[in-house]
Amino acid sequence: MIALAHGAAIGLMVYAFGHISGAHINPAVTIPMMITKKISVADGIGYIIFQLIGAVVAAFSLKAILPEIGAKVHFGTQTGPSELLNNSVMAGITVEIILTFFLVTVIFLTAVHKKAPAGIHGISIGGMVFLLHIVGVPLTGASMNPARTFGPAVVSGFWELHWLYWLAPIIGGIIAGVIMNYVFVNKAEPKTKNRPRSSSGSKLQELEKYEKRYLTRLEKQSQTKADSTDEE
């Protein structure tokens, strides 16, 4: 039920806010968008700042509503690889990279790709979050989102292996974003017919125009002198 609720919430948020901001809700999504130039660096930094602020506010809200129950689970922050992975840090990193790779792949191919069927992005992203949580929660907690782990960590004060939930999702997101963008997404972008001239070509064109104007001026001056000579 937790996985279903999480997936449904993400899917609805994508439908509600996707046309306004892109509904990244996740630095591991925003960073690949910056790298592939889908958004500017300035916008991306702003997105990440507010993603972290939103996560902290949400965690404090949970603490206010369920202080005792929330404290038992560190208000939802991930605590590292589970015993199913023998508490292996490398295994945890690998799992989070793979989970985030699949999440960002779906985002790029349904929400960014220009030829993706209309209206499927929310249900596709939410559905993938649902499936990844079923697989990943017993292994690493299935963060796939540094902000989602950061907010509860601030409130609970639990920072053990916190870096793992920044490093692995960002790596997985970047790998997926770069591959999907350059292999699939870019091919669907409309190609510009007229390529911009190089700076050297522009300078040469300006010199040619200047030369033509200069020659025209000389011809006019010569013609004027010839006319005055004929009159004399």
C-alpha angles and dihedrals in degrees: 000000000000091000091047093049092048093049093046092049093050092047093051092047089053091053092044100046106015093096091049105046106350090259094245094160086174136076088213087064098039096051094056088046089056094046092051090044096241087131132017122261091243092054091045093054090049091050092052093048092053092043088058092045091050091050092052092048091050092050092050089049089054090049091052093049101038107017099159100038092042093051091057090062097034088254091291103309117143116253102200137269114340130233088266085071092040086248087285113168093203091051090049092051091049093050094049091047091052094045093049091044091060093044095052091043090059091045094053095044097045106027103028104031109096094216097048113124111268118259100011098101098085097048091041094051093042091047092051091049088052093051095043091052092052089054101034108038094074090049109042106346089264098253100164084166126075092201092053089057096038098059097055090042090058092051098041098037090227108140103156110137088350090142090064090066091054099042101044100044092046092050092048092046094049093048092050095042096049094045096045093044098051098035101041117359099052091052089060094051115104110257118232113237097208115051117210114260118249118251091249091052091051092051091050091051091051091051091051091051091048091050092051092050091049093050091047090052091050091050091052092049091049091049091050092052091048092051092050091050091052091051091054 
